[in-house]
Structures are given as structure tokens and as C-alpha cells.
Amino acid sequence: MYRSPSPRASAAPLTGTVKSLRVLGIAALLLIGSTETLPFITTLHSEAPATAPGLLLLLLSQLGCLPSLMRPRPTRVVAPALLALQLLGVQWVLRHCGGYDPSSLLIPGYWFFPIVIVAMMTMSRRDYLGFTLLGSLALLVQMGSAVGPLDWVAASDMVWILTPVAGGLLFGDALLSVGAARDRSLHQQAHAQQVQREQELEASARREAARLLHDHVLHALHALAHSTERTRLQTVELCREAYRRMGPQTSPAGTTSVEEIVRADPAVRQAGAVIVGQSAPLPQGVAQTIADAVHEALNNVTRHARATQCSIEVLPLPGGVQVDVTDDGIGFDPAHLPNGRMGVGRSITQRMTDVGGEAVTTSAPGEGTRVSLRWPRHEVDIAASTWRLAPEGRARRALTRTAWPALATGIAMTALAGPRVDRPVVAMTSAGIALGIGVMAALLLRRRPLGPAGLATLLLTATAAWVVQLWVVPEPPPLDYLLWMAWGSSALVHLVVLSSRPAVGTVVVALWTTIQALGLVWRYGDPIWVWTLSSTITGGAGECAVTLAVIVVARRAAAQEAESAARIAHLRSVTAQLRMSSQLSCFWSQRVTQEALPLLKSVADGELDPAQDRVRERAIALDGVLRDELLLGPDQAPLLAQLAQTRSNGWELTSTLSPEDSRAALVGASHLLAVLGPPTHPGQPVTVSATGDVSRAVIIDAATEQRRRWRERLAVLGGTIESEPDFVRLDLGGTA
């Protein structure tokens, strides 16, 4: 019985490796015990009672593997102690068997393999390889001294030892190689994510600073600009809340639930929202971020939706939460948001993305709006691919090597059988065809997966080879070793299992078990022979079944390790992101820190009356300037200064400029604003926009003197003017 991974030389086995070893060991013990060990002990004890102490030692060497396999990391002395029990038991049986020859029933290679699994769980790769080679050599010497000259029987006994051990070493190295590649990939991904986090941390902090500015300062300034005697108290509360949120921040710690923070939000009362459901506690920073996104969604309901009903539904998820904010308002088309509507994209979607969540907005005109916030975002099923983080080519090359011992055994046993079979030429031809197809399939699998046609060819060839080998072996067979020729056909099935999905592999193993069992019954009929020759099924379909079980467990464990690593990296990223909240003030402009925040503090402290005209005018001016900053970003200082100057001159400015506009158009827009000069009266409307590399200004109620001055200035700059009775349109290329 073979198939096993091993731990790295410098570290304990990964969790997935331990699970694979444990499943492999238990499955091997059950398979070998039911088909080989118990029948052997029962038969030999009845024929030679003096072998009872040796049989007991053999049984203890097998049962002693169970507690070691169940422990996370057994001690290093367990495997050598179990091997000593096996060697003593085999030696006792060979010395006290009397006239009965037990060598034809001894299976030291299979008994040794569970012990090798224990060694793999306790030793480094170099140590377990050395232990396995020394143990195999001891068994070879022991069996060679018992069976005598090197003949067919002696060669068969050597195969009983060498084939399982060689296959086990190759399979162990294959899983070790795949696991090491997966481990390296996980570390490389973690390193790359760390570098990317460091690069994006400042940009993310800038976005958070902009979101706080939009959600709180601009919201308070908007309320302040439209404040009346009736809304005085509400405006003061908004200014106080905005200043509190924009003040010095501390790094959030601990856990809390989202609904606990949301219930304390004044925006819930303003929107008339009803909160339904509850969630498990989340990291404080994550819960606060989700609550901030809910806050902005409620602001949109209050300011834009015209809703009569609003609800907040909190749904617990495994390790996370989903919050749905729903209203029955006028709705909108998410694909055609006005340029000034930043709440959905920046304050909701981007905020959730930055902490590893997602936001989905569903709306249509006249049908209300639904904002779904989910943390963490939905992950793709990692277990859908084999060893997702291990190079696929490396995995295929490593795994296909495990079929070579069985392929070599099939042709070697057929050649050694010689005249003991009825039709030696037919037997060699069949074994040669099976070997050739198996070698070609193994070589092809090293480069690419086999398709359905290739897998079907392998299975049909294995069935044909099995039928031929049953046909050429005499009835009843003089030695059960003659059926070891079937290992060549079982190796083809082994390749099918390695190349297919687990569901297909399960069907193939069940089908191959049925084919082998029916073939034995059909050829020999006597159930006693079927029981005695059960080693054929053990070394064929049984090993394929164990291989399949180990691969399934390894895939799932690899998926769990990858998911665990991704979650750890995600939480580290969220923690680093949230710690930046104490440094956000460095990303705000002087207008925020020296003008907007002092204004909000004065209103919140009662030093200024929000209903005064001069306070409202100051709020209107700051609101426009800060919105320009949010829309255009910090890299457009000259244009921002010109926009602020235009507003301070008395123009009622509407800007649809954005960072997506070309640099030439933005430069042209700055020139156009400089051309405007003073308005004819305070509040004269002007709209600035950009199309391609051309900037445009549309002015309403333009006076004759303004039109003349603009025409002269644009003639110098290379622009054009279109004068209509109600408006004037100025166009200027970006190269001016």
C-alpha cells in the first residue's frame, strides 16, 4: 500500500499534509487489515499455533499505528519501535512455522507502509527517507534468508517489499513537492499583498479622508447653507457630529455589532428608518466602516429619495454580515448618476471595498432603491481546483511518477512467470501493450491533462489486460504471485484516478473493483481462491481508492489553508487600513482645517447663529470649493484656486469637470475662468464643462460689455464665442 506526503525538513507538516497522512494511514490499515492481515493471522494460527506470539507482535505493530496517526505530531521513537515489532514478529513466524511455509502469505511491504506514514509525521524528509530505506533493506534481508535462492518465489517476495515502498516514496515526494510549491505560493502571495498594501495605504487613506469630508463636512455645510429658524437645532446637531467625526481619530479596537452603531446614528431618525435583525460582533473598525456606509445611504434617502418608508435589515453571515438599506423613493438609474453625486461611488462602494467588503446598489426610476452591503465579500470556491496555489504542471509531473512502480512490476512479474503460465507469448504481449500505453499516458500527463477519450482508452486497456491475464494463468493458480501481473493494468486505472475529478475517480474505482472481483469469480469460481487472491484487489482498486481519498482530502485541506491565509492577510490589511484613521487630517486641505472645521465648531458651540445670512453665505462658498476639491483631487491646485476665485467674485458656478477629463481641457477651463472677470450682478450663473480637449463655459444673462471683453480675450487665446440672446458659450482648446 502506498501513497504519502511528508513534512518539510525544517518545519512541522502543514495542516493539509497532516490530514492527508492521517486519512492515508487509517485507510491503509483498514484495507490491509481486512483483506490481508486478518486472513493471514487466522490461516497461519490454525496451521501453526506456535506462531501465535509472532502474530501478536505483527498485530501490535499495525494497531500501534492508530494512536500515532491520531496525534498531531507523535514522537520520533514511535516509528522505529513499530518497525522493531514487525521485524521480531516476522522472524518469530519464520522460525516457528513448523512444516508450514508462510512465505507465500507474508506481506512485509504492506505491513511496513503504515509505519512509514508514522515516520513521515514525525521526521524530516531526509530522516524519513533514510528510515524507509533502512527498514526496507532489513525486510529484504530477512525475507531473502527465509526463501532461499533467488527464484520466482524469492523475486516475488522482494516485489512484495519493493513495490509498495517505492510507490510510497514517489507519492510522498509528489505530495511534498505540491505542498511545498503551494506553501511558497502562499508566502509569495502574502509578500506581494504586503507590498501592494504598503503602496495603496496612502491612496486608501486619501479616499477615506475624502469620504469623511463628503459624508460629514459637506453634508453639514449643505444643511448650514439652507438653514432656517425651523431647522436651527438639526443644523447645529449636524455640525457637532461632523466636527466630532473629523476631529482627532484613534485606532479602533475590540468588537461590536453593526446595528449597535447604526442605532445611535441621527441619520436613522432623519430618514425614518426601521432597523430589523442583528449580527454577531465584528472588529470595531469594520463595524464602524459598514455603519458609515449605512449613514451615507441614509443621507441619500433623506436628500434625494423622497421616500415614505425606509428599512435597514441586518443579516448575519458566516464570519460576516450583510446590511440592506431599502427605500420606496423615486429611485434613479445607477448607470447615469450626475457628476456631483459622489455618495454611492466614493462613500459607499469604495469604502466597503477598502475593508474587503462589497456594495451593490439596485435601483430604477420610480421603483425605489436597495443598497446591499456585505462583509467580507463573497469568495470563489477555492476547492474547485486541485491544489489551487500549486503549479499545475508540477503537480501532474509529480503525481504521474507514482504509477511507474506498478507499471514496472506488471511487466517484470509477467517476464519472471515464464513457463508457469499457459500462454507466455500472449501474456508478454498483453503486459507489453499495457506498459506501452501506460508509459505514453504518463508522459502525456506530464504536459497536459488527458481528455475523456484518453481516460476511456486507459480504462478499456486495463480491462482487456486483466481479462488476458486471467485467461493465461492456470486454474487453480499454483501461486497467488502469478496474479501480480495485474498490477500493470491497475496502474492504468491509477493514472485515470489521478487525471480525473474526484466524482469521476470514485466511479472508476467502484467500476474497477467490480471488474476485478467478477473476473476472479468467473475464472476460478471457488470463493476460497477469491479470498486468498484478494491481494490483487488490494494492490489494484484498493490502492486507487486510497489514492483518491488522499487526493480529495489534500485538495480540501489546500483550499482551507489558502482561504485561511487569505483571511489572515485580509484582516491584516483591514487593521493597517483602519490604523490610518488617526493620520487622516494630513490629507485635508487648508480650507478644511482652517476654514470649514472652525466654522462647524463655532456653530456647534453656539458662537455663530446658523440662520444668519453671513454664515449661510460662507457655508455656500465653502461647500462649492470643497466639492471641487473632492471631484478634481489634490493634483489640480491651479484649477481649484481659479474655481474658488470665481466663486469669491460672485459667480454662481456649476462645474462638471472631473479627473477623467483630459489635462488639456482642465488647463483650458482654468483659462476660461480667468477670462470671465467680475459678474454683472452677484449670483450670475455660469457652467463649466469639458469635452475631449475642449473646455466650455456657458454664461446666462451676459451683458454687452461682457460679450465684447470675452470676444477680445478669446481672440488672443485662440478660442471661439457663440453669442445668443439668453446665453453666451465660450469654447477654448486645451493648448491655449
C-alpha positions, 0 to 999 in steps of 0.5 A: 500500500502506498501513497504519502506526503511528508513534512518539510525538513525544517518545519512541522507538516502543514495542516493539509499534509497532516490530514492527508497522512492521517486519512492515508494511514487509517485507510491503509490499515483498514484495507490491509487489515481486512483483506490481508492481515486478518486472513493471514493471522487466522490461516497461519494460527490454525496451521501453526499455533506456535506462531501465535506470539509472532502474530501478536507482535505483527498485530501490535505493530499495525494497531500501534499505528492508530494512536500515532496517526491520531496525534498531531505530531507523535514522537520520533521513537514511535516509528522505529519501535513499530518497525522493531515489532514487525521485524521480531514478529516476522522472524518469530513466524519464520522460525516457528512455522513448523512444516508450514511455509508462510512465505507465500502469505507474508506481506512485509511491504504492506505491513511496513507502509503504515509505519512509514506514514508514522515516520513521515509525521514525525521526521524530516524528509531526509530522516524519513527517507533514510528510515524507509530505506533502512527498514526496507533493506532489513525486510529484504534481508530477512525475507531473502534468508527465509526463501532461499535462492533467488527464484520466482518465489524469492523475486516475488517476495522482494516485489512484495517489499519493493513495490509498495515502498517505492510507490510510497516514496514517489507519492510522498515526494509528489505530495511534498513537492505540491505542498511545498510549491503551494506553501511558497505560493502562499508566502509569495502571495502574502509578500506581494499583498504586503507590498501592494498594501504598503503602496495603496495605504496612502491612496486608501487613506486619501479616499477615506479622508475624502469620504469623511469630508463628503459624508460629514463636512459637506453634508453639514455645510449643505444643511448650514447653507439652507438653514432656517429658524425651523431647522436651527437645532438639526443644523447645529446637531449636524455640525457637532457630529461632523466636527466630532467625526473629523476631529482627532481619530484613534485606532479602533479596537475590540468588537461590536455589532453593526446595528449597535452603531447604526442605532445611535446614528441621527441619520436613522431618525432623519430618514425614518428608518426601521432597523430589523435583525442583528449580527454577531460582533465584528472588529470595531473598525469594520463595524464602524466602516459598514455603519458609515456606509449605512449613514451615507445611504441614509443621507441619500434617502433623506436628500434625494429619495423622497421616500415614505418608508425606509428599512435597514435589515441586518443579516448575519453571515458566516464570519460576516454580515450583510446590511440592506438599506431599502427605500420606496423613493423615486429611485434613479438609474445607477448607470447615469448618476450626475457628476456631483453625486459622489455618495454611492461611488466614493462613500459607499462602494469604495469604502466597503471595498477598502475593508474587503467588503462589497456594495451593490446598489439596485435601483430604477426610476420610480421603483425605489432603491436597495443598497446591499452591503456585505462583509467580507465579500463573497469568495470563489470556491477555492476547492474547485481546483486541485491544489489551487496555489500549486503549479499545475504542471508540477503537480501532474509531473509529480503525481504521474511518477507514482504509477511507474512502480506498478507499471514496472512490476506488471511487466517484470512479474509477467517476464519472471512467470515464464513457463508457469503460465499457459500462454507466455507469448500472449501474456508478454504481449498483453503486459507489453501493450499495457506498459506501452500505453501506460508509459505514453499516458504518463508522459502525456500527463506530464504536459497536459491533462488527458481528455475523456477519450484518453481516460476511456482508452486507459480504462478499456486497456486495463480491462482487456489486460486483466481479462488476458491475464486471467485467461493465461494463468492456470486454474487453480493458480499454483501461486497467488504471485502469478496474479501480480501481473495485474498490477500493470493494468491497475496502474492504468486505472491509477493514472485515470484516478489521478487525471480525473475529478474526484466524482469521476475517480470514485466511479472508476474505482467502484467500476474497477473493483467490480471488474476485478472481483467478477473476473476472479469469480468467473475464472476460478469460481471457488470463493476460497481462491477469491479470498486468498487472491484478494491481494490483487484487489488490494494492490489494484482498486484498493490502492486507487481508492486510497489514492483518491481519498488522499487526493480529495482530502489534500485538495480540501485541506489546500483550499482551507489553508489558502482561504485561511491565509487569505483571511489572515492577510485580509484582516491584516490589511483591514487593521493597517487600513483602519490604523490610518484613521488617526493620520487622516487630517494630513490629507485635508486641505487648508480650507478644511482645517482652517476654514470649514472645521472652525466654522462647524465648531463655532456653530456647534458651540453656539458662537455663530447663529446658523440662520444668519445670512453671513454664515449661510453665505460662507457655508455656500462658498465653502461647500462649492470649493470643497466639492471641487476639491473632492471631484478634481483631487489634490493634483489640480491646485491651479484649477481649484484656486481659479474655481474658488476665485470665481466663486469669491467674485460672485459667480454662481458656478456649476462645474462638471469637470472631473479627473477623467477629463483630459489635462488639456481641457482642465488647463483650458477651463482654468483659462476660461475662468480667468477670462470671465472677470467680475459678474454683472450682478452677484449670483450670475450663473455660469457652467463649466464643462469639458469635452475631449480637449475642449473646455466650455463655459456657458454664461446666462444673462451676459451683458454687452460689455461682457460679450465684447471683453470675452470676444477680445480675450478669446481672440488672443487665446485662440478660442471661439464665442457663440453669442445668443440672446439668453446665453453666451458659450465660450469654447477654448482648446486645451493648448491655449 
